[in-house]
């Protein structure tokens, strides 16, 4: 008996997903745990695997479709099984009658094509001359690919253009945009929101509207931690085998470890707010912000206070690599207790980061600046670093935040303590 496959919940906060790519085509046999498709969620690109055996009879949501949880995406059944009645139940409220769908040779329109189609007019009505017959979803798909629907042949009922007609065509090469005349505003470029960007917009808006932020900044002597990093990397390079890649420790790796130690010493800063109580975590799980093409991901380094600098460095590189490839599991980006965001590599001296709820604080790291410093009675070349702590005032009071930064300063300015902890 045929079964409708629905959009599953692939991440804890997922409400809808965009099908990036189908790994199977209609008519393919499907086994348990076979990879059906890749789905972009609010967190990452996830694998959609089958829980059943059968044949993929129909793909109802083509690549590029945005589908809400529980909505149908495909039909699985026995080879050659008649699914006309099932399709009628799925599409019965649409303007296209199920008994008009060619179930053998041609593909029926997808749910995205049919459900979004405008109501049909009286019999014999046709669209205005020159206007192609297509659903809003297909028109959007054509705009994104730069295609003129007037030049596309429709394979759907009555010549309607469906998603596969557009997806099978190469993208148009955009012509150079004409320069606007003086005083004339050029039209903006519309970039559709990805699942990740929607999630970022929703969470950051929620954070700034519901979390009372305040900020504390310190400017530390960065010469000691800079020198320690150079010494560690020189020793690693000397010990490396000729045919092995050279492992390096970054300043950020050292700051993650230093922050973890400071949080263990000032646990009131390693906390979150709930309506009933403030939760002070006994674990130190640090979320590390990683910039990706569509926004920001925050993989978590678990038990960072108990790991060596080398272990943290290796873990951050591995997590960052998979973050940029959108291969992180949702569990690897959840349940952090504190965040670190570093924009120093972009030449930023100082900034205030937005708290990542339900965490109670986030540390913003600027670049190491070369500037004259006073040592004793002499002015000499030195390095300085600004660190800004964004605090949830419901959890972290000013004195608690200051105590954390004092502990962090002591570690940064005496960095051998980072290695000994």
C-alpha positions as a printed Julia matrix, in Angstrom:
421×3 Matrix{Float64}:
   0.0    0.0     0.0
   1.36   3.38   -0.99
   2.59   5.69    1.76
   2.95   9.47    1.76
   6.37  10.66    2.95
   6.16  13.9     4.9
   8.72  16.55    5.81
  10.31  15.28    9.06
  11.62  17.33   11.98
  15.39  17.25   11.37
  16.44  19.79   13.99
  14.96  20.78   17.36
  13.87  24.24   16.2
  12.9   23.34   12.62
   9.5   24.56   11.4
  10.09  24.19    7.66
  12.79  22.9     5.35
  14.0   23.53    1.83
  14.71  20.47   -0.27
  18.18  21.15   -1.66
  18.62  17.99   -3.71
  16.86  14.69   -4.37
  19.27  11.75   -4.39
  16.65   9.48   -5.98
  14.34   9.81   -8.94
  10.84   8.5    -9.53
  10.86   4.76  -10.14
  13.97   4.1    -8.03
  13.82   1.31   -5.43
  14.16   2.54   -1.86
  15.48   0.61    1.14
  15.42   1.36    4.84
  17.94   4.13    5.68
  18.53   4.96    2.0
  19.32   8.63    1.4
  16.3   10.24   -0.24
  17.16  13.92   -0.24
  19.15  16.73    1.38
  17.08  19.27    3.32
  18.29  22.7     4.37
  16.98  23.51    7.84
  17.47  26.5    10.1
  20.65  24.86   11.41
  22.35  22.93    8.61
  21.86  20.81    5.53
  20.51  17.5     6.82
  20.08  14.06    5.26
  16.51  12.84    4.8
  16.64   9.04    4.95
  13.88   6.53    4.41
  12.26   4.56    7.22
  10.49   2.23    4.77
  11.05   0.02    1.73
   9.38   0.41   -1.63
   9.57   2.3    -4.89
   9.65   6.09   -5.16
   6.43   6.57   -7.12
   6.08  10.34   -7.01
   8.15  13.34   -5.93
   5.62  15.92   -4.78
   8.04  18.66   -3.73
  10.88  19.21   -6.22
  14.32  20.55   -5.4
  14.12  24.13   -4.17
  10.69  23.68   -2.55
  10.18  25.09    0.94
   7.96  22.64    2.84
   6.53  22.94    6.34
   6.76  20.1     8.86
   4.27  17.31    8.16
   3.51  18.34    4.59
   3.84  15.65    1.87
   7.03  15.49   -0.18
   6.81  12.12   -1.96
   4.86   8.87   -2.36
   6.41   5.46   -1.71
   4.75   2.19   -2.74
   4.91  -0.94   -4.88
   6.16  -0.78   -8.5
   3.29   0.14  -10.82
   0.86   0.74   -7.95
  -2.16   2.9    -8.83
  -1.95   6.02   -6.69
  -4.67   8.04   -8.42
  -6.94   7.96   -5.38
  -4.1    8.95   -3.07
  -3.15  11.88   -5.29
  -6.8   12.87   -5.44
  -6.9   13.05   -1.66
  -3.7   15.13   -1.62
  -4.65  17.46   -4.44
  -8.44  17.25   -4.33
  -8.8   20.85   -3.21
  -6.57  22.13   -5.99
  -7.84  23.38   -9.36
  -6.31  20.37  -11.12
  -8.52  17.26  -10.95
  -6.66  14.13   -9.87
  -8.23  12.05  -12.65
  -6.62  14.41  -15.17
  -3.1   13.64  -13.9
  -1.09  11.43  -16.29
   0.02   8.74  -13.85
   1.96   6.48  -16.18
   4.21   8.33  -18.58
   4.25  11.96  -17.57
   4.83  13.4   -14.1
   1.96  15.06  -12.25
   2.43  18.61  -10.99
   4.02  18.78   -7.59
   2.29  19.91   -4.43
   4.28  23.13   -4.68
   2.95  23.68   -8.23
  -0.67  22.79   -7.56
  -1.44  23.97   -4.06
  -0.01  27.42   -4.77
  -1.86  27.77   -8.1
  -4.58  30.48   -8.29
  -8.24  29.36   -8.31
  -9.46  28.32  -11.73
 -11.92  30.58  -13.53
 -15.05  29.49  -15.42
 -14.69  26.82  -18.09
 -12.98  28.09  -21.17
 -11.22  30.96  -19.39
  -7.6   31.37  -20.41
  -4.89  33.56  -18.94
  -4.42  36.93  -20.61
  -2.56  36.78  -23.9
   1.19  36.5   -23.43
   0.97  35.4   -19.78
   2.37  31.92  -19.16
   0.32  29.46  -17.1
   2.36  28.75  -13.96
   1.98  28.81  -10.18
   3.56  31.55   -8.04
   6.21  29.07   -6.91
   7.24  28.31  -10.5
   7.31  32.02  -11.34
   9.57  32.62   -8.34
  11.84  29.76   -9.45
  12.05  31.22  -12.95
  12.93  34.69  -11.61
  15.72  33.25   -9.48
  17.16  31.47  -12.55
  16.73  34.49  -14.82
  14.36  32.66  -17.2
  11.51  34.07  -19.31
   8.46  31.84  -18.81
   7.09  33.03  -22.14
   9.8   30.96  -23.81
   9.23  27.79  -21.73
   7.05  24.91  -22.93
   4.77  23.54  -20.22
   4.37  19.81  -19.68
   1.61  20.05  -17.08
  -2.14  19.69  -17.7
  -3.37  22.19  -20.26
   0.18  23.3   -21.03
   0.78  24.59  -17.5
   4.47  25.18  -16.73
   5.54  23.12  -13.72
   8.73  23.13  -11.66
  10.52  20.4   -13.64
  10.13  22.42  -16.86
  12.12  25.25  -15.3
  14.61  23.1   -13.4
  15.61  21.31  -16.58
  16.77  24.53  -18.26
  20.17  26.18  -17.81
  20.23  29.41  -15.86
  20.26  32.53  -17.95
  23.45  34.58  -17.99
  22.47  38.0   -16.63
  23.19  40.96  -18.84
  25.31  43.76  -17.37
  23.08  46.07  -15.38
  22.7   49.47  -17.06
  24.14  52.35  -15.11
  21.36  54.53  -13.73
  21.11  58.06  -14.96
  22.25  60.76  -12.58
  19.7   61.22   -9.83
  17.88  57.94  -10.62
  17.9   55.2    -7.97
  18.88  51.74   -9.21
  16.53  48.89   -8.35
  17.74  46.77   -5.38
  18.83  43.16   -5.84
  16.44  40.79   -4.08
  18.12  37.81   -2.45
  15.64  35.19   -1.15
  16.05  34.3     2.52
  17.66  30.94    3.2
  16.48  28.74    6.05
  19.57  29.77    8.03
  19.05  33.49    7.45
  15.4   33.22    8.55
  16.51  31.48   11.74
  19.23  34.07   12.39
  16.76  36.92   11.91
  14.23  35.3    14.22
  16.66  34.41   17.01
  18.58  37.7    17.04
  15.39  39.73   17.02
  14.14  37.64   19.94
  17.45  38.1    21.75
  17.54  41.89   21.47
  13.83  42.25   22.3
  13.71  39.92   25.3
  17.23  39.88   26.76
  18.41  43.03   28.6
  21.97  43.39   27.28
  24.75  45.36   28.91
  28.41  45.49   27.95
  31.79  45.46   29.68
  35.09  46.07   27.84
  38.71  45.56   28.88
  41.91  46.34   26.98
  44.6   43.79   27.79
  48.32  43.43   27.21
  48.45  40.87   24.37
  52.25  40.55   24.13
  52.49  37.55   26.5
  49.78  35.44   24.86
  51.07  36.41   21.39
  54.58  35.3    22.31
  53.29  32.05   23.81
  51.36  31.25   20.63
  54.46  31.89   18.49
  56.57  29.66   20.72
  54.0   26.83   20.66
  53.73  26.95   16.87
  57.51  27.08   16.43
  57.85  23.97   18.62
  55.06  22.19   16.73
  56.71  22.99   13.39
  60.07  21.7    14.64
  58.52  18.45   15.86
  56.42  17.83   12.74
  57.34  15.06   10.32
  58.34  16.11    6.82
  55.32  14.47    5.18
  52.77  15.52    7.83
  50.77  18.76    7.87
  52.01  21.34   10.36
  49.56  21.79   13.23
  49.09  25.34   14.48
  47.43  26.89   17.5
  45.5   30.13   16.97
  45.02  33.01   19.36
  41.34  32.07   19.42
  42.17  28.54   20.61
  44.06  30.0    23.56
  41.22  32.43   24.33
  38.66  29.6    24.3
  40.73  27.72   26.86
  41.34  30.87   28.93
  37.62  31.71   28.91
  36.76  28.16   29.96
  39.13  28.41   32.95
  37.71  31.82   33.89
  34.16  30.44   33.72
  35.11  27.57   36.01
  36.47  30.14   38.46
  33.46  32.48   38.12
  30.58  30.04   37.5
  27.95  32.76   37.99
  28.9   33.93   34.48
  28.35  30.41   33.13
  24.59  30.59   33.63
  21.19  31.04   32.0
  17.88  32.61   33.0
  14.62  30.69   33.38
  11.31  32.04   34.75
  11.73  29.89   37.88
  15.46  30.12   38.58
  18.94  31.03   37.38
  20.69  27.87   36.22
  24.41  27.85   37.0
  25.98  25.21   34.8
  28.52  22.75   36.15
  29.72  22.05   32.58
  31.65  24.54   30.45
  30.48  24.12   26.84
  31.68  27.03   24.69
  29.9   27.95   21.46
  32.41  29.24   18.9
  30.99  31.5    16.18
  31.94  30.38   12.66
  31.15  32.56    9.63
  29.68  30.62    6.69
  28.42  31.78    3.31
  24.83  32.32    4.47
  25.4   33.59    7.99
  26.76  32.24   11.24
  26.91  28.85   12.93
  27.98  28.13   16.51
  29.46  24.65   16.99
  30.07  23.8    20.64
  33.34  22.72   22.27
  32.18  20.48   25.11
  33.94  20.5    28.5
  36.43  23.09   27.26
  37.79  23.63   30.78
  38.93  19.99   30.92
  40.61  19.85   27.5
  44.14  20.81   26.53
  44.83  23.71   24.18
  45.93  21.22   21.5
  42.69  19.23   21.84
  40.64  22.43   21.63
  42.59  23.6    18.55
  42.02  20.29   16.74
  38.33  20.21   17.67
  37.65  23.79   16.57
  39.29  23.16   13.2
  37.28  20.01   12.64
  34.0   21.63   13.7
  34.69  24.76   11.62
  35.45  22.69    8.54
  32.18  20.79    8.83
  30.28  23.99    9.66
  31.42  25.6     6.41
  30.39  22.44    4.53
  26.99  22.53    6.34
  27.64  19.03    7.71
  27.19  19.69   11.43
  24.51  17.79   13.32
  22.03  19.98   15.25
  23.25  18.42   18.51
  26.73  19.82   17.8
  25.33  23.37   17.81
  23.0   23.07   20.81
  23.22  23.51   24.58
  26.25  25.75   24.82
  26.72  27.64   28.1
  28.81  30.6    26.83
  29.8   31.98   23.39
  32.89  33.52   21.83
  32.82  35.57   18.62
  36.13  36.69   17.09
  36.24  39.33   14.35
  39.9   40.19   14.82
  40.84  38.5    11.53
  38.65  41.09    9.75
  40.56  44.03   11.26
  37.87  44.9    13.83
  39.27  46.53   16.98
  36.17  46.29   19.17
  32.51  45.26   18.9
  29.56  44.13   21.04
  28.08  40.75   20.16
  24.43  39.72   20.52
  23.79  37.08   23.19
  22.89  33.61   21.94
  19.9   32.58   24.14
  19.56  30.79   26.46
  23.23  31.47   27.22
  23.82  34.3    29.66
  26.86  35.96   28.04
  29.05  36.18   24.94
  32.64  37.4    24.57
  33.54  39.55   21.55
  37.22  39.45   20.52
  38.86  42.19   18.47
  42.17  42.21   16.64
  45.59  42.36   18.27
  46.76  45.94   17.72
  50.38  47.07   17.41
  50.84  50.34   19.26
  53.19  52.15   21.66
  52.82  51.03   25.27
  54.3   52.24   28.54
  56.55  49.72   30.29
  58.06  51.19   33.42
  59.27  54.62   32.43
  59.81  53.76   28.75
  57.49  53.84   25.76
  58.08  50.71   23.69
  56.29  48.82   20.85
  53.57  46.55   22.18
  50.38  44.66   21.43
  46.91  45.34   22.85
  43.64  43.44   22.62
  40.08  44.57   23.42
  37.61  42.04   24.82
  33.93  42.94   25.26
  31.53  40.86   27.35
  27.81  41.12   26.48
  25.78  40.1    29.54
  22.16  39.15   30.15
  21.41  41.45   33.09
  18.79  39.04   34.4
  21.62  36.56   35.02
  24.92  38.43   35.21
  25.28  41.58   37.32
  27.96  44.13   36.58
  30.19  42.97   39.43
  29.97  39.33   38.26
  30.85  40.28   34.69
  33.76  42.39   35.94
  35.02  39.5    38.08
  34.99  37.18   35.06
  36.92  39.69   32.94
  39.45  40.18   35.73
  40.04  36.42   35.84
  40.31  36.35   32.03
  42.78  39.27   31.99
  45.03  37.48   34.48
  45.14  34.41   32.21
  45.74  36.37   28.99
  48.53  38.44   30.53
  50.11  35.38   32.24
  49.31  32.73   29.61
  51.46  29.9    30.98
  48.63  29.53   33.51
  46.42  28.52   30.57
  48.69  25.55   29.88
  48.98  24.57   33.53
  45.25  24.6    34.33
